[in-house]
């Protein structure tokens, strides 16, 4: 059951959409993407507390988890609100059937490919990565593959609106061509 306000908004949208001619572009666009302000770099990045490790100045963070017996690996992209935006695990049936072992280097590489594909499908192309990288390890192979697949492991800075007295005025990220 819709509330009266939602019902009225839906009727208004339908009436507006039907009044627009078929060959003209709509003058009204309703963006329903909850991460839109983050893509424009104007959403607030929570600063957290000074003693937080590694801090909370991110929109999306890459997390790599091992289960207790270290038989499987889970890769997640966690939003700063605490919700898991995207996840992939070597325990998933479709992935588990392809591996001989679910915690070796090839499993890490293929997990990174699947996670990167899911991130790009959901519109996440930049994540903050606080995972320590050591050369020639499974984790290094995982992070390298994420970068190869098109995921940037660092997020851009939040856009700060300049004051009128500032001599330097940076370009707005949504106006850069």
N, C-alpha and C positions, 0 to 999 in steps of 0.2 A: 504494500500500500504506500503510495507516494504521498508526501506531505503536500498541503495546498500550495506552498511556495514553490516546491520543485515542479509540481504539475503546471503551475502558471509559467515558469521559466521554460519548460519543455514545449508548451503550446506556443509560446512567443517565438522560440527558435524554429519550430515547424512552420509557423505562419510566415516568418521572415524568409526561410529557405524556399518556400513555395512562391513567394512574391518575386524572387530574383529570376530574371529571364535565363533560359538555358544556355545562351551563348555569351553571357557576361560573367565576369569574375565576381565572387562574393566580396562585399566590402567589410564584412564582419567575420572574424576568425576567433574561435574559442580554443585556446591551447589547454589541453587537459593533461599535459605532461607535468607530473609533480616535480621533476628534476630540471625544469626549464631554467630556473634562476641559477642553478649550479652551472649549467652549460654556458650561460651568459656571464658567469663569474661574478655575479652581484649578490648571490646568496651568502648569508653569514656563515663563516667557518667558526664553530665554537672553539674557544681558546682553551677551555679546560682549566685545570689547576697547574701551578708550576711544578708540583711534585709528581704529576702524572707521568707515567712512562709508557709509551713514547710520546705522550701528549695527545691532544685530541683536535689538532688543527688540520682536519681533513674533511672531505665530503664522503669519499669512498676509500676504504682501506682493504688491501689484499691480505688475507690470512691463510696460512697453510697449517692444517691440523693433522696430527697423527693419532690414530686410536690407541688405546692402552697397550694392546699387544703388538702394535706397529705393523699390523698386517695390511692396513689400507691407509690411504691418504685422502684428505678432503681439502679442496681449495674453495675459498669463499671470498666474496666481495661484500664487505659489511659497510652499511651506511652509518653516518655519525649518530643517528638516532638509535642504533643498536640492532636494527632489522637487517637480516641477510637479504641482499639484493639479488645475488646470483651465487649459485653453488654448483660444484661438480665433485663427484667422489669416485674412487676406484671400486667402491662397493656397489655402484649402480650396475644393474644386470647387463645393460648393453655394453658397458665398459669392461666389466669383470670377465665376460666371455672372451674378450680379445686378448687378455693378458695371461702370461704364464705365472708371473708373480705380480701382486698388486702393490708392491712397494719398492720396485727397482727403478733404475734410471729411465727405462723406456716407459714405465707407467707414469712417472713424473712428467715426461715430455708430452705424452699423449693427453694426460690430464690438463696440462697447460693449454694444449690446442683446443680441447673441448671447452674449457673455462673461458678462453679468449673469444671463441666463437659465440658463446652465450652472452658474454659481456657486450660484444659488438651488436648482437641482435637486440639487446635491451637499451642500447644507446650509451653505454659506459665505455669510454675510450681512454680515460685517464684515471688512475688509481694511485693512492699513496701507498708506498711499500716500505715497511719498517723491518722487513726480513733481512737478516744479516747474510750477505753473499760471501761465500768462500769458494775459491776456484776449484774446479774439477770435482764438484759434488752434485748430488741429485737436486739440491735446492738451486744451485747455479744453473743447471740444465733447465729446470722449471722456469726460472726467471728469464733466462735467455729466450726460451721458446715463447713466453708471453710477449716479449718485445718484438720478436720476429712476426708474430701474428697480428701486430698492430696496436697493442695496448701500451700506453705510455705509463711507466712506473713512477711518475712524479706528477703532481697536480699543479696547475698554474696558480699563481697568487690571486687572492681575492681583489677585485677591482675596488679601489678607494676613490671615491668622488673627490676631485680636487676642489680646494677652496678658491674663491674668486681672486684671492691675493697671491696664489701660487704662480711663480713665473713659468714653471714647466707644467704643461697640461698633456697627460698621456692620451693616446687614442683610445676610444671606447672599444672594447673587444667586439661588440656587436656591429660596429661600423667599419672594421678592418676588411679590406677587399683583397 
